[in-house]
């Protein structure tokens, strides 16, 4: 950032000896454009925005956009700031462009405090992402359409009025555009309700262990950011007997209610299989054969672990799932990747690989789904190394603190969200 809070200008070569001044390109854009930080603070505004808003740069930069442009207190139907905030928060949550419906947003007249002018706008909010897919800026592009709205109002309210051909076409186009955007808004609301149902269903099937009863165990589940991107991640923990703890994590391919339903079936089936066999590989073999009979279950990944506290061993088997990590008491981190088979349904229905490692008191076992380590345009091994480094750094923390530290270090923050669910299980051994 520059000293004024705006992003530093970048130059690029364009042809022999020619540098492009992108800061000046931004200022020269004919459409009013604003740059917002994730905190919705105005970082920069081009000349067209300054001119259209009627505010000087010193009145804009460094201030929250909703503080500079509040609701008209005398208009009980005013909702401009609320709708704008919702759009900007969607961009922060999803990392995707959001086109707002035509919006009435009255603006306080400069030099006339408390006097608001009715104005109409067509805004688009576009994220700027960093190398890790996090939103670092929002480009708020807004076109004023007050004249078109008034032309449309005149067309409908005054009998016999004759608009020019251009004004009539513009008013009709504006009407159709507003109707389409209102339908899109209704669809978005319906999708959000479906997402809430899927999240509620998923959370109901993934109860959190009570910290007082399980001080050595911490679990975290973070749903995907997109409206219907609720996925089929699951985890499971239960005591096989007085000495052995069973831990499983899995990931169903797909999104929404269907994936959540398949997740519930597979989670219960794996739990029953392990209780019957006591062996991770045998349980996953049973699950793989069961998956062949469940629509939507193919290509599911899973890892099953049995911790024997008396023998101080961890026995595990994987079906296409990212490997668990074992952080030893001295801070070294072991990647448990010696026993792996293809995802469910990808092989002959059997899971052969099973391995056992030893640990000493003070070690920590971590299981997770790929949403924790995957990033756009990045090899998954990079994310795995990042997780191992985080565990090495924080391995002395208790389970709850370690889970929070790992999520803070690896998972996209709430201003960006993730394209995939994230499930995390941390066990202090």
C-alpha positions, 0 to 999 in steps of 0.5 A, spaced: 500 500 500 502 507 498 502 512 504 495 514 502 492 507 503 491 506 495 495 500 492 501 501 490 502 503 482 504 497 478 508 499 471 508 494 465 512 494 459 508 494 453 512 494 447 519 497 446 521 502 452 514 503 453 511 502 460 504 502 462 502 506 468 496 502 471 494 507 476 493 512 471 489 507 467 485 506 473 484 514 474 482 514 466 477 509 466 470 513 464 466 508 469 466 510 476 470 505 480 472 504 487 477 500 490 475 497 497 479 493 502 476 487 505 474 491 511 469 495 506 474 501 507 475 506 500 482 505 498 482 508 492 477 512 487 478 514 480 476 521 477 469 519 474 467 516 481 469 522 485 465 527 480 459 522 480 459 522 488 460 529 489 465 528 494 473 530 494 478 524 495 479 526 502 472 525 504 472 518 501 479 515 502 480 511 508 473 511 510 468 506 510 463 506 504 457 505 508 459 511 513 460 516 507 454 514 504 448 512 509 441 511 508 436 517 508 433 517 515 427 520 512 425 515 507 422 509 511 423 504 505 431 506 504 435 500 503 441 502 499 446 501 504 443 494 506 443 491 499 450 494 498 453 491 504 450 484 502 453 484 495 460 486 498 459 480 503 457 475 498 464 477 494 468 476 500 465 470 502 465 467 495 471 470 491 466 471 485 463 477 482 456 479 484 452 484 479 447 487 483 440 489 481 438 496 479 438 500 486 435 506 489 440 509 493 439 516 495 445 520 496 446 526 501 447 533 497 454 536 498 454 542 502 447 541 504 447 536 511 441 532 512 438 533 504 438 527 500 437 526 493 434 520 490 438 517 485 439 510 482 445 506 480 447 499 477 453 496 481 457 491 480 462 488 485 468 484 483 474 481 487 481 481 486 484 475 489 492 474 491 496 468 490 492 464 495 485 465 492 484 470 498 480 477 497 485 483 498 480 488 494 473 489 491 473 493 485 466 497 486 464 499 479 457 503 479 454 506 473 448 512 475 442 510 471 437 516 474 436 519 468 433 512 465 429 511 471 426 518 471 424 516 463 421 510 465 417 513 470 415 519 466 413 513 460 408 510 465 406 516 469 404 521 464 398 519 459 400 521 452 407 523 454 412 521 448 419 519 449 424 519 444 426 513 440 432 512 444 429 514 451 423 509 450 428 503 448 432 505 454 427 505 459 424 498 456 431 495 457 432 498 464 425 494 466 427 488 463 433 488 466 430 490 473 425 484 472 431 479 471 435 481 476 429 481 481 428 473 479 436 472 480 435 475 487 430 470 488 434 465 486 439 467 490 435 467 496 432 460 495 439 457 494 441 460 500 435 457 504 437 450 501 444 451 503 442 452 510 438 446 510 444 442 507 449 445 513 444 444 518 443 436 516 451 435 515 452 438 522 446 434 525 450 428 523 457 430 525 456 432 533 462 435 536 465 432 542 464 435 549 471 438 551 470 437 558 469 429 556 474 429 551 480 434 553 485 431 548 480 431 542 478 437 538 474 437 531 472 443 526 468 443 521 467 449 516 462 448 510 464 451 503 463 458 502 458 457 495 451 457 496 450 450 494 457 448 495 456 444 502 459 438 500 460 431 503 466 431 508 465 427 515 469 425 521 467 420 526 470 418 533 468 413 538 471 408 543 472 401 540 474 398 547 477 401 553 484 402 550 482 403 543 480 409 539 477 409 532 477 415 528 475 416 521 475 422 516 472 422 509 469 426 503 464 424 498 464 427 491 459 432 490 455 438 493 448 440 496 443 435 500 445 429 496 452 429 498 450 430 505 445 424 505 450 420 502 455 422 507 451 420 512 450 413 509 457 412 508 459 414 515 454 410 519 456 404 514 464 405 516 462 405 523 459 399 523 464 395 519 470 397 524 466 395 530 465 388 527 472 387 524 476 392 529 481 393 523 481 399 518 483 395 512 477 390 513 472 396 515 474 400 508 473 394 504 466 393 507 465 400 506 468 400 498 463 394 497 457 398 500 459 404 496 457 400 490 450 400 492 449 407 494 448 412 488 453 418 489 458 414 493 463 412 488 470 416 488 469 417 495 475 418 499 476 416 506 481 414 512 480 410 518 485 410 524 485 406 530 489 408 536 491 403 541 493 407 547 496 401 551 501 399 546 502 406 543 500 405 536 497 408 530 494 403 525 491 406 519 488 405 512 486 410 506 482 409 500 484 415 496 484 420 502 490 425 504 494 422 509 494 423 516 500 427 520 503 425 526 507 430 530 511 427 535 513 430 542 520 433 539 516 436 534 518 432 528 512 431 523 511 424 520 506 423 514 502 417 514 502 415 507 505 408 507 498 404 507 493 407 501 488 404 496 484 408 490 478 411 492 471 407 493 469 404 487 475 405 483 479 398 484 476 391 485 472 393 492 478 391 496 482 395 501 489 392 502 494 397 505 494 397 512 500 400 516 502 401 524 506 406 527 508 407 534 508 414 538 510 416 545 506 421 550 505 428 547 504 426 540 499 429 536 495 425 531 491 430 525 486 427 520 483 432 515 479 433 508 483 436 502 479 443 503 484 444 508 490 443 504 488 444 497 489 451 493 487 453 486 493 453 481 497 449 487 500 442 488 497 439 493 504 437 496 505 444 497 499 444 502 501 438 505 508 441 507 504 447 509 500 443 514 506 439 516 510 446 518 504 448 522 504 442 526 511 443 527 510 450 530 504 449 534 505 441 536 506 443 544 499 446 544 493 443 547 488 440 542 483 446 542 488 451 541 492 447 536 486 446 531 484 453 532 492 455 530 492 450 524 485 453 521 488 460 522 494 458 518 491 454 513 484 455 511 482 461 507 479 466 512 472 468 513 473 474 508 474 469 502 471 462 504 473 456 501 470 452 495 470 446 499 468 443 506 474 443 511 473 437 516 479 437 521 480 432 527 486 433 532 488 428 538 493 429 543 496 422 544 
